[in-house]
Amino acid sequence: MKVSKRADVAPFFAMEILRAANERAAQGEAVFHLEAGEPGSGAPKAVLDAAREALETKHLGYTESLGRTPLRQRIVRHYADFYGLQVPLERVIVTTGSSGGFLLAFLSAFDVGDRIAFADPSYPAYRNTLAALGLIPVALPAGPETRYQPSVALLEALEQPVDGLIVASPSNPTGTMLPRDELGAIAAYCDARGIRMVSDEVYHGITYNEAAETVLAFTQNAIVANSFSKYFAMTGWRLGWLVLPDDLVRPLERLAQNLFVSPPAISQHAAIAAFDCREELDANVARYTQNRELLRKALPEAGFGALAPSDGAFYVYADVTALTNDSEAFCQDMLARTGVGATPGIDFDQGRGRRFVRFSFAGETADIASACEALKRWLKAP
């Protein structure tokens, strides 16, 4: 029987390592989960309480495809509180995770054969989702000179024009951020050339020196994707949102009606409470800050090479050239010998990824400290 070529995409190696780590844990062996980009804290208490109340008192049926109005109104207020921006309610769309949001964004904004650029290294689902939809992924080979971020110069160096550009600040896997003036310059460049920007802002709220800027400060033509999975620590609730340009609201609504019907009702009821959990959520960020310091100190001591700056998110992207020329085999060996799970760079950069490994520091500080010691014992052993 036929199998569609749409499914002929690379696996998500972070999830492959997670499966191997879980198998090791099931055998009673020690595992330190530094492979998955998932907060270790779980959802805030008020979110759990709101979910329990919804289970007991609400009819959890379909909602509007664009999401429940009270949640959309709370997201609007979030933009006023967090960014000082007034976002019209009709442009805010609740989605089934940011993953569902990206799918809807790509389908509504681009046609088969359109060329969509993004920086390499980058979140692998960009490339794989674009390819599955018949779009052409265009990798911009970004390095430390641009903080692993796209730039106007990289766009101008392309041999063929592109129809879209994905930016992520903070980014996965590097954690780097675009300076405000550079984000503005990219937005202006794209507007002038009719390039549709998609801004991945799922790690906003998790930064270590200065707050991340939304692309909405510079343009109304971009699509903004955000999520309750990272700062709000609601990973398994599968809820996100988009802020859309006016011309994409109705097209995307029609797609959402047919592809998803509506986002999860219980998650929508509970998520409203997340915005009032700043103290608990900022305590998570304080823990990430401590974990970041531990890992950024320990990795060079263990023999890892240059580290990307980690301005935000909860990742360290490490050069392993001095240790291996095969990051996938290295990560498998590291898990087997130390119990430390990490993601090979081939997930994020098909050209240069064998020289890099991504470590997540979203877990408990004690686990990060133990992982650091295990790595140093392994790599410093005679």
Sine and cosine of phi, psi and omega as CSV:
sin_phi,cos_phi,sin_psi,cos_psi,sin_omega,cos_omega
0.00,0.00,0.45,-0.89,-0.05,-1.00
-0.95,0.32,0.62,-0.78,0.17,-0.98
-0.86,-0.50,0.80,-0.61,-0.10,-0.99
-0.90,0.45,0.62,-0.79,0.08,-1.00
-0.94,0.35,-0.25,0.97,0.05,-1.00
-0.87,0.49,-0.47,0.88,-0.03,-1.00
-1.00,0.09,-0.01,1.00,-0.04,-1.00
-0.99,0.11,0.91,0.42,0.02,-1.00
-0.85,-0.52,0.30,-0.95,-0.01,-1.00
-0.92,0.39,0.51,-0.86,0.11,-0.99
-0.93,0.37,0.28,-0.96,0.10,-1.00
-1.00,-0.02,0.98,-0.20,-0.16,-0.99
-0.90,0.43,-0.45,0.89,0.07,-1.00
-0.86,0.51,-0.64,0.77,0.00,-1.00
-0.97,0.26,-0.50,0.86,0.08,-1.00
-0.91,0.42,-0.69,0.72,0.03,-1.00
-0.92,0.39,-0.63,0.77,0.03,-1.00
-0.86,0.51,-0.67,0.74,0.02,-1.00
-0.89,0.46,-0.69,0.72,0.02,-1.00
-0.90,0.43,-0.62,0.78,0.02,-1.00
-0.91,0.42,-0.65,0.76,0.02,-1.00
-0.91,0.42,-0.61,0.80,0.06,-1.00
-0.90,0.44,-0.64,0.77,0.04,-1.00
-0.90,0.43,-0.69,0.72,0.00,-1.00
-0.89,0.45,-0.60,0.80,0.00,-1.00
-0.90,0.44,-0.37,0.93,0.05,-1.00
-1.00,0.01,0.10,0.99,0.06,-1.00
1.00,0.09,0.20,0.98,0.00,-1.00
-1.00,-0.06,0.45,-0.89,-0.03,-1.00
-0.92,0.38,0.67,-0.75,0.04,-1.00
-0.67,-0.74,0.69,-0.72,0.09,-1.00
-0.88,-0.47,0.93,-0.38,-0.14,-0.99
-1.00,0.09,1.00,-0.05,0.11,-0.99
-0.92,-0.38,0.29,0.96,-0.05,-1.00
-0.99,-0.12,-0.54,0.84,-0.13,-0.99
-0.99,-0.13,0.67,-0.74,0.03,-1.00
-1.00,0.09,0.93,0.37,-0.12,-0.99
-0.70,-0.72,0.81,-0.59,0.05,-1.00
-0.83,0.55,0.68,-0.73,-0.02,-1.00
-0.99,0.13,-0.09,1.00,-0.16,-0.99
-1.00,0.09,-0.45,0.90,-0.17,-0.99
0.98,0.19,0.10,-0.99,-0.08,-1.00
-0.92,0.39,0.47,-0.88,0.05,-1.00
-0.88,0.48,0.43,-0.90,-0.05,-1.00
-0.84,0.54,-0.67,0.74,-0.04,-1.00
-0.90,0.43,-0.52,0.86,0.07,-1.00
-0.92,0.40,-0.70,0.71,0.03,-1.00
-0.89,0.46,-0.66,0.75,0.02,-1.00
-0.89,0.45,-0.66,0.75,0.01,-1.00
-0.91,0.41,-0.58,0.81,0.03,-1.00
-0.92,0.39,-0.67,0.74,0.03,-1.00
-0.88,0.48,-0.68,0.73,0.02,-1.00
-0.89,0.46,-0.66,0.75,0.00,-1.00
-0.90,0.44,-0.64,0.77,0.02,-1.00
-0.87,0.49,-0.58,0.82,-0.08,-1.00
-1.00,0.04,-0.44,0.90,-0.19,-0.98
-0.84,-0.55,-0.23,0.97,-0.11,-0.99
-0.95,-0.31,0.47,-0.88,0.19,-0.98
-1.00,0.05,0.95,-0.32,-0.12,-0.99
-1.00,-0.04,0.90,0.43,0.05,-1.00
-0.99,-0.13,-0.32,-0.95,0.07,-1.00
-0.88,0.48,0.56,-0.83,0.20,-0.98
-0.95,-0.32,0.00,-1.00,0.14,-0.99
-0.86,0.51,0.53,-0.85,-0.03,-1.00
-0.88,0.47,-0.48,0.88,0.01,-1.00
-0.99,0.12,-0.08,1.00,0.00,-1.00
0.97,-0.26,0.32,-0.95,0.01,-1.00
-0.91,0.42,0.69,-0.73,-0.03,-1.00
-0.86,0.52,-0.68,0.73,0.00,-1.00
-0.86,0.51,-0.61,0.80,0.04,-1.00
-0.94,0.35,-0.68,0.73,0.03,-1.00
-0.88,0.47,-0.63,0.78,0.05,-1.00
-0.89,0.45,-0.60,0.80,0.00,-1.00
-0.94,0.34,-0.55,0.83,0.08,-1.00
-0.91,0.41,-0.65,0.76,0.08,-1.00
-0.84,0.54,-0.71,0.70,0.02,-1.00
-0.89,0.45,-0.58,0.82,0.05,-1.00
-0.85,0.52,-0.67,0.75,0.01,-1.00
-0.92,0.39,-0.56,0.83,0.06,-1.00
-0.93,0.36,-0.68,0.73,-0.05,-1.00
-0.95,0.31,-0.69,0.72,-0.18,-0.98
-1.00,0.04,-0.59,0.81,-0.09,-1.00
-0.89,-0.45,-0.18,0.98,-0.08,-1.00
0.94,0.33,0.49,0.87,-0.04,-1.00
-0.89,-0.45,0.60,-0.80,0.08,-1.00
-0.99,-0.13,0.93,-0.36,-0.02,-1.00
-0.95,-0.31,0.82,-0.57,0.01,-1.00
-0.89,0.46,0.66,-0.75,-0.03,-1.00
-0.83,0.56,-0.64,0.77,-0.10,-0.99
-0.92,0.40,-0.24,0.97,0.01,-1.00
-1.00,-0.06,-0.05,1.00,-0.02,-1.00
-0.99,-0.16,0.83,-0.56,-0.08,-1.00
-0.82,-0.57,0.82,-0.58,0.08,-1.00
-1.00,0.10,0.67,-0.75,-0.11,-0.99
-0.77,-0.64,0.26,-0.97,0.05,-1.00
-0.99,0.17,0.99,0.14,-0.12,-0.99
0.95,0.32,0.27,-0.96,0.11,-0.99
-0.92,0.39,-0.42,0.91,0.04,-1.00
-0.88,0.48,-0.73,0.68,0.09,-1.00
-0.90,0.45,-0.55,0.83,0.04,-1.00
-0.90,0.43,-0.69,0.73,0.04,-1.00
-0.89,0.45,-0.66,0.75,0.02,-1.00
-0.86,0.51,-0.73,0.68,0.02,-1.00
-0.91,0.42,-0.65,0.76,0.00,-1.00
-0.88,0.47,-0.74,0.67,-0.04,-1.00
-0.90,0.43,-0.65,0.76,-0.02,-1.00
-0.93,0.38,-0.59,0.81,-0.06,-1.00
-0.99,0.15,-0.45,0.89,-0.13,-0.99
-0.99,-0.16,-0.37,0.93,-0.16,-0.99
-0.76,-0.65,0.44,-0.90,0.06,-1.00
-0.95,-0.32,0.35,-0.94,0.05,-1.00
-0.79,0.62,0.74,-0.67,0.00,-1.00
1.00,-0.06,-0.20,0.98,0.06,-1.00
-0.91,0.41,0.51,-0.86,-0.04,-1.00
-0.98,-0.22,0.82,-0.57,-0.06,-1.00
-0.85,-0.53,0.85,-0.53,-0.06,-1.00
-1.00,-0.10,0.42,-0.91,0.09,-1.00
-0.32,-0.95,0.39,-0.92,0.02,-1.00
-0.97,0.26,0.63,-0.78,0.21,-0.98
-0.95,-0.30,0.80,-0.60,0.17,0.99
-0.98,0.20,0.46,-0.89,0.00,-1.00
-0.39,-0.92,0.15,-0.99,0.03,-1.00
-0.84,0.54,0.83,-0.55,-0.14,-0.99
-0.90,0.43,-0.43,0.90,-0.01,-1.00
-0.91,0.41,-0.39,0.92,0.09,-1.00
-0.84,0.54,-0.86,0.51,-0.08,-1.00
-0.87,0.50,-0.72,0.70,-0.12,-0.99
-0.95,0.30,-0.61,0.79,0.04,-1.00
-0.93,0.36,-0.69,0.72,0.04,-1.00
-0.84,0.54,-0.73,0.69,-0.03,-1.00
-0.89,0.45,-0.66,0.75,0.00,-1.00
-0.90,0.43,-0.44,0.90,-0.01,-1.00
-1.00,-0.02,0.04,1.00,0.01,-1.00
0.99,0.13,0.26,0.97,0.09,-1.00
-1.00,-0.06,0.29,-0.96,-0.07,-1.00
-0.96,-0.27,0.94,-0.34,0.05,-1.00
-0.94,0.34,0.71,-0.70,0.02,-1.00
-0.83,-0.55,0.97,-0.24,-0.05,-1.00
-0.99,0.12,0.76,-0.65,0.11,-0.99
-0.99,-0.13,0.92,-0.40,-0.09,-1.00
-0.95,0.30,1.00,0.05,-0.05,-1.00
-1.00,0.01,0.55,-0.84,0.00,-1.00
-0.70,-0.71,-0.20,-0.98,-0.04,-1.00
-0.87,0.49,-0.42,0.91,-0.01,-1.00
-0.91,0.41,-0.40,0.91,0.11,-0.99
-0.90,-0.44,0.35,0.94,-0.02,-1.00
0.84,0.54,0.59,0.81,0.01,-1.00
0.84,0.53,0.49,0.87,-0.02,-1.00
-0.90,-0.44,0.38,-0.92,0.11,-0.99
-0.93,0.37,0.32,-0.95,0.03,-1.00
-0.54,-0.84,0.29,-0.96,0.07,-1.00
-0.86,0.51,-0.64,0.76,-0.01,-1.00
-0.89,0.46,-0.66,0.75,0.03,-1.00
-0.91,0.42,-0.61,0.79,0.05,-1.00
-0.92,0.39,-0.66,0.75,-0.01,-1.00
-0.92,0.38,-0.41,0.91,-0.03,-1.00
-0.99,0.17,-0.15,0.99,0.00,-1.00
-0.91,0.41,0.63,-0.77,0.00,-1.00
-0.96,0.27,-0.48,0.88,0.03,-1.00
-0.82,-0.57,0.52,-0.85,0.03,-1.00
-0.93,0.36,0.33,-0.94,0.04,-1.00
-0.88,-0.47,0.35,-0.94,0.01,-1.00
-0.99,-0.13,-0.35,0.94,-0.04,-1.00
-0.50,-0.86,0.31,-0.95,0.04,-1.00
-0.61,-0.79,0.78,-0.62,0.11,-0.99
-0.99,-0.16,0.78,-0.62,0.12,-0.99
-0.85,-0.52,0.51,-0.86,0.03,-1.00
-0.64,-0.77,0.89,-0.46,-0.05,-1.00
-0.55,-0.83,0.97,-0.25,0.04,1.00
-0.93,0.38,0.41,-0.91,-0.10,-1.00
-0.97,-0.25,0.34,-0.94,0.21,-0.98
-0.91,-0.42,0.87,-0.49,0.41,0.91
-0.97,-0.26,-0.08,1.00,-0.22,-0.98
-1.00,0.06,-0.42,0.91,-0.08,-1.00
0.98,0.22,0.08,1.00,-0.04,-1.00
-0.98,0.21,0.38,-0.92,0.01,-1.00
-0.84,-0.54,0.51,-0.86,0.14,-0.99
-0.99,0.17,0.79,-0.61,0.15,-0.99
-0.84,0.54,0.48,-0.88,-0.11,-0.99
-0.82,0.57,-0.70,0.71,-0.06,-1.00
-0.93,0.36,-0.52,0.86,0.03,-1.00
-0.96,0.28,-0.62,0.78,0.09,-1.00
-0.88,0.47,-0.67,0.74,0.04,-1.00
-0.90,0.44,-0.63,0.78,0.01,-1.00
-0.92,0.40,-0.64,0.77,0.03,-1.00
-0.91,0.41,-0.68,0.74,0.02,-1.00
-0.88,0.48,-0.68,0.73,0.01,-1.00
-0.91,0.42,-0.65,0.76,0.03,-1.00
-0.87,0.49,-0.72,0.69,-0.03,-1.00
-0.92,0.40,-0.68,0.73,0.02,-1.00
-0.87,0.49,-0.65,0.76,-0.05,-1.00
-0.92,0.38,-0.40,0.92,-0.08,-1.00
-0.92,-0.40,0.15,0.99,0.03,-1.00
0.94,0.35,0.46,0.89,0.03,-1.00
-1.00,-0.02,0.84,-0.55,-0.02,-1.00
-0.99,0.17,0.87,-0.50,0.06,-1.00
-1.00,0.04,0.63,-0.78,0.18,-0.98
-0.86,-0.51,0.91,-0.41,-0.08,-1.00
-0.97,-0.22,0.91,-0.41,0.04,-1.00
-1.00,0.09,0.95,-0.31,-0.06,-1.00
-0.89,-0.46,0.52,0.86,-0.11,-0.99
-0.94,0.34,-0.33,0.94,0.01,-1.00
-0.99,-0.16,0.17,0.99,0.09,-1.00
-0.88,0.48,0.63,-0.78,-0.09,-1.00
0.99,-0.16,-0.33,0.94,0.03,-1.00
-0.92,-0.40,1.00,0.08,0.02,-1.00
-0.68,-0.74,0.30,-0.95,-0.19,-0.98
-0.86,-0.51,-0.22,0.98,0.05,-1.00
-0.80,-0.60,-0.74,0.67,0.04,-1.00
-0.60,-0.80,0.39,-0.92,-0.05,-1.00
-0.94,0.35,0.51,-0.86,0.07,-1.00
-0.97,0.24,0.54,-0.84,0.03,-1.00
-0.98,-0.18,0.65,-0.76,0.09,-1.00
-1.00,0.09,0.56,-0.83,0.02,-1.00
-0.91,0.41,-0.30,0.95,0.03,-1.00
-0.90,0.44,-0.28,0.96,0.08,-1.00
-0.95,0.32,-0.25,0.97,-0.12,-0.99
-0.86,-0.51,-0.40,0.92,-0.08,-1.00
-0.44,-0.90,0.49,-0.87,0.11,-0.99
-0.96,-0.27,0.13,0.99,-0.03,-1.00
-0.99,-0.13,-0.16,0.99,-0.05,-1.00
-1.00,0.06,0.38,-0.92,0.18,-0.98
-0.99,-0.15,0.77,-0.64,0.05,-1.00
-0.95,-0.32,0.77,-0.64,0.08,-1.00
-0.92,-0.39,0.73,-0.68,0.09,-1.00
-0.65,-0.76,0.06,-1.00,-0.18,-0.98
-0.47,-0.88,0.43,-0.90,0.16,-0.99
-1.00,-0.01,0.09,1.00,-0.14,-0.99
-0.99,0.11,-0.46,0.89,-0.18,-0.98
-0.98,-0.21,-0.99,0.14,0.00,-1.00
-0.86,0.52,-0.66,0.75,-0.07,-1.00
-0.99,0.12,-0.07,1.00,0.18,-0.98
0.86,0.51,0.58,0.82,-0.01,-1.00
-0.91,-0.42,0.75,0.66,-0.16,-0.99
-0.83,0.57,-0.78,0.63,-0.09,-1.00
-0.98,0.20,-0.03,1.00,-0.02,-1.00
-0.99,0.12,-0.21,0.98,0.08,-1.00
0.78,0.63,0.92,0.40,-0.02,-1.00
-0.62,-0.79,0.72,-0.70,0.06,-1.00
-0.53,-0.85,-0.20,-0.98,0.07,-1.00
-0.43,-0.90,0.34,-0.94,0.12,-0.99
-0.85,-0.53,0.53,-0.85,0.29,-0.96
-0.92,-0.39,0.85,-0.52,-0.18,-0.98
-0.94,-0.34,0.45,-0.89,0.27,-0.96
-0.92,0.40,0.42,-0.91,-0.04,-1.00
-0.81,0.58,-0.62,0.78,-0.12,-0.99
-0.96,0.28,-0.15,0.99,-0.01,-1.00
-0.96,-0.28,-0.11,0.99,-0.10,-0.99
-0.88,0.48,-0.82,0.57,-0.06,-1.00
-0.93,0.37,-0.68,0.73,0.07,-1.00
-0.85,0.52,-0.67,0.74,-0.02,-1.00
-0.94,0.33,-0.57,0.82,0.04,-1.00
-0.87,0.49,-0.68,0.73,0.01,-1.00
-0.88,0.47,-0.66,0.75,0.05,-1.00
-0.90,0.43,-0.70,0.72,-0.02,-1.00
-0.88,0.48,-0.65,0.76,0.02,-1.00
-0.85,0.53,-0.64,0.77,-0.08,-1.00
-1.00,0.06,-0.56,0.83,-0.09,-1.00
-1.00,0.02,-0.59,0.81,-0.11,-0.99
-0.82,-0.57,-0.25,0.97,-0.13,-0.99
0.90,0.43,-0.90,0.44,0.07,-1.00
-0.31,-0.95,0.36,-0.93,0.11,-0.99
-0.94,0.35,0.25,-0.97,-0.03,-1.00
-0.85,0.53,0.80,-0.60,-0.09,-1.00
-0.91,0.41,-0.72,0.69,-0.06,-1.00
-0.90,0.44,-0.60,0.80,0.03,-1.00
-0.90,0.44,-0.62,0.78,0.01,-1.00
-0.91,0.41,-0.68,0.73,0.04,-1.00
-0.87,0.50,-0.69,0.72,-0.08,-1.00
-0.96,0.29,-0.56,0.83,-0.16,-0.99
-0.91,0.42,-0.44,0.90,0.01,-1.00
-0.83,0.55,-0.61,0.79,-0.02,-1.00
-0.92,0.39,-0.41,0.91,-0.08,-1.00
-0.87,0.49,-0.54,0.84,-0.06,-1.00
-0.93,0.36,-0.29,0.96,0.00,-1.00
-0.97,-0.23,0.34,0.94,-0.02,-1.00
-0.93,-0.36,0.53,0.85,-0.11,-0.99
-0.83,0.56,-0.66,0.75,-0.05,-1.00
-0.88,0.48,-0.72,0.70,0.01,-1.00
-0.92,0.39,-0.67,0.74,-0.04,-1.00
-0.94,0.34,-0.62,0.79,0.05,-1.00
-0.93,0.36,-0.44,0.90,0.12,-0.99
-0.91,0.41,-0.59,0.81,0.11,-0.99
-0.87,0.50,-0.70,0.71,-0.01,-1.00
-0.90,0.43,-0.59,0.81,0.06,-1.00
-0.89,0.46,-0.61,0.79,0.05,-1.00
-0.93,0.38,-0.67,0.75,0.05,-1.00
-0.87,0.50,-0.61,0.79,0.01,-1.00
-0.87,0.49,-0.70,0.71,0.03,-1.00
-0.91,0.42,-0.68,0.73,0.02,-1.00
-0.89,0.46,-0.65,0.76,0.02,-1.00
-0.85,0.52,-0.71,0.70,-0.01,-1.00
-0.89,0.45,-0.66,0.75,0.02,-1.00
-0.87,0.50,-0.75,0.66,-0.11,-0.99
-0.95,0.33,-0.65,0.76,-0.02,-1.00
-0.93,0.36,-0.39,0.92,0.09,-1.00
-0.99,0.13,-0.67,0.74,-0.13,-0.99
-0.97,0.26,-0.60,0.80,-0.09,-1.00
-0.88,0.47,-0.74,0.67,0.08,-1.00
-0.88,0.47,-0.57,0.82,0.03,-1.00
-0.90,0.43,-0.52,0.85,0.00,-1.00
-0.99,0.16,-0.25,0.97,0.03,-1.00
0.89,-0.45,0.06,1.00,0.06,-1.00
-0.96,0.28,0.46,-0.89,-0.05,-1.00
-1.00,0.07,-0.50,-0.86,-0.10,-1.00
-0.85,0.53,0.61,-0.79,0.01,-1.00
-0.92,-0.38,0.66,-0.75,0.13,-0.99
-0.90,0.43,0.40,-0.92,-0.18,-0.98
-0.88,0.47,-0.44,0.90,-0.02,-1.00
0.83,0.56,0.82,0.57,0.04,-1.00
-0.92,0.38,-0.50,0.87,-0.04,-1.00
-0.40,-0.91,-0.18,-0.98,-0.12,-0.99
0.88,0.48,-0.38,-0.92,0.01,-1.00
-0.65,-0.76,0.82,0.57,-0.02,-1.00
-0.73,-0.68,0.51,-0.86,0.25,-0.97
-0.87,-0.50,0.82,-0.57,0.01,-1.00
-0.97,-0.25,0.93,-0.37,-0.20,-0.98
-0.92,-0.39,0.67,-0.74,0.10,-0.99
-0.98,0.21,0.82,-0.57,-0.02,-1.00
-0.90,-0.43,0.38,0.93,-0.04,-1.00
-0.83,0.55,-0.61,0.80,-0.03,-1.00
-0.95,0.30,-0.23,0.97,-0.09,-1.00
-0.94,-0.34,-0.45,0.89,-0.10,-1.00
-0.24,-0.97,0.32,-0.95,0.19,-0.98
-0.91,-0.42,0.27,0.96,-0.02,-1.00
-0.58,-0.82,1.00,-0.01,-0.10,-1.00
-0.91,0.42,-0.49,0.87,0.01,-1.00
-0.91,0.40,-0.77,0.64,0.04,-1.00
-0.89,0.46,-0.61,0.80,0.01,-1.00
-0.88,0.48,-0.70,0.71,-0.01,-1.00
-0.92,0.40,-0.61,0.79,0.05,-1.00
-0.91,0.42,-0.69,0.73,0.01,-1.00
-0.92,0.40,-0.65,0.76,0.00,-1.00
-0.88,0.48,-0.67,0.74,0.03,-1.00
-0.90,0.44,-0.69,0.72,-0.04,-1.00
-0.91,0.41,-0.59,0.81,-0.11,-0.99
-1.00,-0.02,-0.46,0.89,-0.11,-0.99
-0.83,-0.56,-0.29,0.96,-0.11,-0.99
0.99,0.15,0.06,1.00,0.00,-1.00
-1.00,0.02,0.88,-0.47,0.09,-1.00
-1.00,-0.05,0.75,-0.66,0.08,-1.00
-0.57,-0.82,0.24,-0.97,-0.13,-0.99
-0.97,-0.25,0.79,-0.61,0.03,-1.00
-0.92,0.39,0.54,-0.84,-0.05,-1.00
-0.91,0.42,-0.27,0.96,0.02,-1.00
-0.91,0.42,-0.29,0.96,0.13,-0.99
-0.89,0.46,-0.55,0.84,-0.23,-0.97
-0.94,-0.34,-0.35,0.94,-0.08,-1.00
-0.51,-0.86,0.96,-0.27,-0.08,-1.00
-0.95,0.33,-0.40,0.92,-0.03,-1.00
-1.00,0.06,-0.70,0.72,-0.12,-0.99
-0.89,-0.46,0.06,1.00,-0.17,-0.99
-0.92,0.40,-0.32,0.95,0.01,-1.00
-0.94,0.35,-0.14,0.99,0.02,-1.00
-0.99,-0.16,0.06,1.00,-0.13,-0.99
-0.69,-0.72,0.42,-0.91,0.09,-1.00
-0.70,-0.72,0.64,-0.77,0.07,-1.00
-0.96,-0.27,0.77,-0.63,0.11,-0.99
-0.94,-0.34,0.73,-0.68,0.11,-0.99
-0.99,-0.13,0.71,-0.71,0.03,-1.00
-0.90,-0.44,0.61,0.79,-0.04,-1.00
-1.00,0.07,-0.07,1.00,-0.07,-1.00
-1.00,0.07,-0.33,-0.94,0.00,-1.00
-0.97,0.23,0.57,-0.82,-0.07,-1.00
-0.87,0.49,-0.63,0.77,0.01,-1.00
-0.88,0.48,-0.62,0.79,0.02,-1.00
-0.93,0.37,-0.64,0.77,0.04,-1.00
-0.90,0.44,-0.69,0.73,0.01,-1.00
-0.89,0.46,-0.68,0.73,0.01,-1.00
-0.91,0.41,-0.63,0.77,0.04,-1.00
-0.89,0.46,-0.66,0.75,0.01,-1.00
-0.87,0.49,-0.70,0.72,0.00,-1.00
-0.91,0.41,-0.63,0.78,0.02,-1.00
-0.90,0.44,-0.65,0.76,0.02,-1.00
-0.91,0.42,-0.68,0.73,0.00,-1.00
-0.91,0.40,-0.62,0.78,0.04,-1.00
-0.90,0.45,-0.66,0.75,-0.03,-1.00
-0.92,0.40,-0.78,0.62,-0.13,-0.99
-0.99,0.15,-0.30,0.95,0.04,-1.00
-0.99,-0.14,-0.03,1.00,0.00,-1.00
-0.91,0.41,0.59,-0.81,0.01,-1.00
-0.93,0.36,0.00,0.00,0.00,0.00
